[in-house]
């Protein structure tokens, strides 16, 4: 029986469009160009930050990120960035008695922004706050602690086979693959995705699957 559900963030709960568009505008790169580069590195199985390195060779990503923050052009997350199924699904899971946790590879600032949305979740944490990121086993040890349930009674929901499904399964968690975003669609029918305990197209499917 599932007692806790943990959600990835990017392209699981929030759309990444705003973030990439902001980077393109900041670097003076056409949005379509950076979007295409993101797609290319995703298809190659590379870190999506490599798209920034291809668009701007020699870039110091952290320095540019801090400069954007300094001039009030940093990360922004608001209600329009959420997928429409997020609030109803999270609320339904909590109403059914499951502990709802959000934990993904995001900055500490993104964690603050997400908490400001007052989502129907018990706790929100990011890799930037923890100092460890997926797919590192230490990240999923923190996930288990935060979820407050044993791994076999905890489901991790995400779009990325290598960052979400495989390391979560290795940590003993149940896994849910969400066919959403570039990673979720590109690898929807691969062996790695086939190992998930459940495969869904929308978060709206979760309550019926996990609440029995």
N, C-alpha and C positions, 0 to 999 in steps of 0.2 A: 504494500500500500504506500502511495506517495504522500509524504507529510510536508514536504517543502519543495518549492520551485525556484530556481535561480535563472535569471535572464541575462544573456549577453546584451550589449547596448547598441552598438553601431549596426544598422541594417537589420536589427531584430526589433528594437523599440523605436529608434529614431532614424530618420533618413539622413544620409550623409551629404546630400546635395549642397546644403548651405555651406558646410565646411570646406568642400572642395572648390566651390565657386568663390569663396572668400580668399582662399589661397591663390587661385588664378588671378583674381583682381589685384591682390597684393603684389604678386610677382610680375604683373603686366603680361600674363600669358592668356591667350584666348581660352575661354571656358571649355569650348569643345576640344581644344588641343589637350588640356590637362585631363579632361574626362576620358579621352581616348587613351592617354598614357596610363591612367589608372586601370582601364580595361586591359591594356597590354600586359602590365606587370601582374595583374590578377591572374590572367590566363597562363602566365609563366610560373605561377606559384611563388612570386616574390613578395616582399614586404611592400604594401601599397605606398609607403613613404618614398619608395624608389621612383615613383612618378614625379615627385618634386625634384629629385636629384637629376632626373632626365630633363626636366623642363628648365632647370637652373643649375647646371654643373657647378660643383664646388659649394653649393648652398650649405650653410650652417642652420639646420632646421630649428634647433632649439633657440639659437640667437634671434632668428627671424620671428619665431613664435613670441618670444619675450618682447621684441620690438613692437609687434602688433598689439600686444596687451598694453604696452606703455602709451600708445596713441589711441586707445579705445577702439581698436579694430581686431580684438581677439575673438575667441570662441563665443558664439551665442547659441543658446538652445532655448526654444520656447514651445508653446503648445503646437504651433504649426509644423514643428519638426517631428512630432510624434506620428507614427502610423495610426490610422483611425481605430484599429482594433485593440490598441494597447490598454487604454483605461478600462473598457468593458471586460476584457479578459482578465486583467490583474484583479479587478474588483470581484469578479465571479470566483476566482480562485481563493481569495481571502474570505469571501462569504462562505465558502465551502469548508473553511477551517485550515487551509494550507498556509504555511508561512511563505511569504513572497519576498524574494531577495533579488536585487539587481547588482551585478558585478561584471565588469568588462574592461577591456583595454582602452582606457580613456585617461585624460589628464585629471589632476586634482581639481582644477577649475571646472571641468565638465561635471565632476561629482557635485560641486556646489550648485551648479546650474540645474542639474537634474533634481536635486533635493528641493530647490525652490519651486518646482512644478507641483509639489504636493501630490505625487503619484500614489495610487493605492498599493504601496509596498511597505514592508516592515523595515527594511534597511537598504541603503544604497552605498556601494563602495566602488572605487576604481583602482586600476593598476598604478596610476600616478600617486595615489594616496598610500598604497601598500609598498611601493618600491619593487614590485615584482609583477611580471606580465605573463599572459598566456603566450605560449603553451607550457610554461614552466610548471612542474609539479607543485612547487611551493604556492603558486597562485591558487591551485585547486584545493590545496590543504586549507588555505584561508577561506575558500568558498564553503568547504564543509563546516568549518567553525562558525561562519556567519549564518549558514542555513539553519543551524540548530537541530539537525536531524542526522541520523546515520546515513552514510553515502547511498546505501541500497534503497533508502526511502526518500532520496533527493533526486530531482530531475533537473538537468542543466539544458537550457534551451538556447540554441544558437544557429547561425547560418554557415559557419566555417568548419569544414571537416577537420583540418589540421589544428586549428586553434581552439575549437570548441569540443567537437564530438570525441575525437580520439583521446586527448588528454583527460577529458572528464571521465570517459569510460575507464581509462587506466587508473583513475583515482577511486573507482568503484561506484561512480554515480550512474544513474540512468540518464539516457540522452535523448533529446528531441531535436531533429533537424528541421529547421524552418526554411522553406524554399522562398527566399527573399533576398534582394540585393544581388550584386555581381557574383559573390562567392556562392550564395545559396542556389542561384540558378545554374551557374557554370558547372558545379560539381553535384548537382541534384541526383544524378543517376550513376554515381561512381561507387566502387566497392567500399570506400571509406564511409560514404553517406549511408550505404545499405546496412552498416553495422548499428545504426541508431535504433533505439528501442521503439521510437515512434517517428514518423515523418509527416509533416503538416505543411499546408499552404498558407494558413492564416492562424493567428493566435486565438481566434474565435473557436478553433477546434479543441483547444487544450482542456477546458473545464470538463467536457464530456469524456475525454480520454483519461484524465488523471484523477477525477473525483468520483469514486465509486463507493 
